[in-house]
Each structure stands twice: as structure tokens, then as C-alpha cells.
């Protein structure tokens, strides 16, 4: 039964998110979004110009789910919180990973997020150059980690120990891999998700060192 609620850009965007969550970006079309919203496809054109406009809006929506850094000067806490929130959003909505930085006509929310992130770093004492490096590094780490998590070869419900046990890794041929598996995975509670915070703190440590060097220059 068609939804009697008046059609709006927000309602269209909500429908687009549901379509993307269910089938990825490839499933997003004017027809599929209209079907999800319970309207005819032509009705969408009164609110969005075309599919590209829907994708622009989806990118903006994804950025809106990541809280803006307040820019109060505690750059390390703010960048850590932003990285963890971004990972959570991208994990919940895998389609967003390939969309965030791909739009030639970015939504206001995208620009606002970039500006606030740079503002947090600048308020923390970063030069424009170091803030640019830090932003790129943090996003590369978050996006890369999420991509790895999304493509792990584990079966549903299978853990890392079960996976490596099934591989029957010969220690004489791959001694260092066997050493890592024996020490960190077999008989333990290894979870690749735990590596995220470790790597993030290492990056933040190095940025802190670079910032100190820059200030002392």
C-alpha cells in the first residue's frame, strides 16, 4: 500500500538509504527508490534532479551520521572520536565507503564535515600543511581498515582461529606466519576489530610527535 505521507526530499533520502543498505549502490536508481518510497518514479523529479543528485544526497547523509568535531582544542580526542564514529557508520552502511569522497557536487554536509575536521586540527595547533597530512592519513587508515573488515574471508559465524586452523599452515614453509598464528590467534581471543584502536593510537602518537616538532621548529 502506498504511503500517504507527502513526498519530500527527506522521505526520498530515507528510501534511498534503505535501498542502498539492502543492495548496495548498484541497486540505487530512481525507479528502485520510488518503489521503496511507495510512489511513481516521476514523482521523485519534483524533489531531486536525477540519480546523481540522489547519490550526492546519500554521501551527505553518510557524513551527517559522523558527529562533527567541536574544535575545542583537544584535537587528539576529537580525531579519535571521529575515526571511531566513521568506522561505525561505514561498517553499518558498507555502500558509503565508495561514496564519501567520490562526488563532484558535494552536499553541504560533506563540506561542513571537512571544514570542521580541519578546524579541529587547526585549533589544536596544526599548521595548514600538517593538518592536511593528518586528515589524509587518518581517513586512509579508517577507510582501509573498514575495507579490510568488509572483505575478510571468514564464513558467517567463523572466527579467526577456526579459519587459520582450516588452512593447515605449514610452519616450515611459513615460519613467521606460523609464529604469529601460534602466539596471537590459536587458543586466544584474537579479533581483528581490536587492531583498530591499536593502529589509531599509533597514528595519533606520531601526529603528536610531528606537532611537537613543528611547534619547536
PyMOL commands that set and color helices and strands:
alter all, ss='L'
color gray80, all
select helices_A, chain A and resi 9-23+25-27+30-37+41-44+51-64+75-92+94-98+108-123+128-150+160-167+175-185+194-216
alter helices_A, ss='H'
color red, helices_A
deselect
rebuild
show_as cartoon
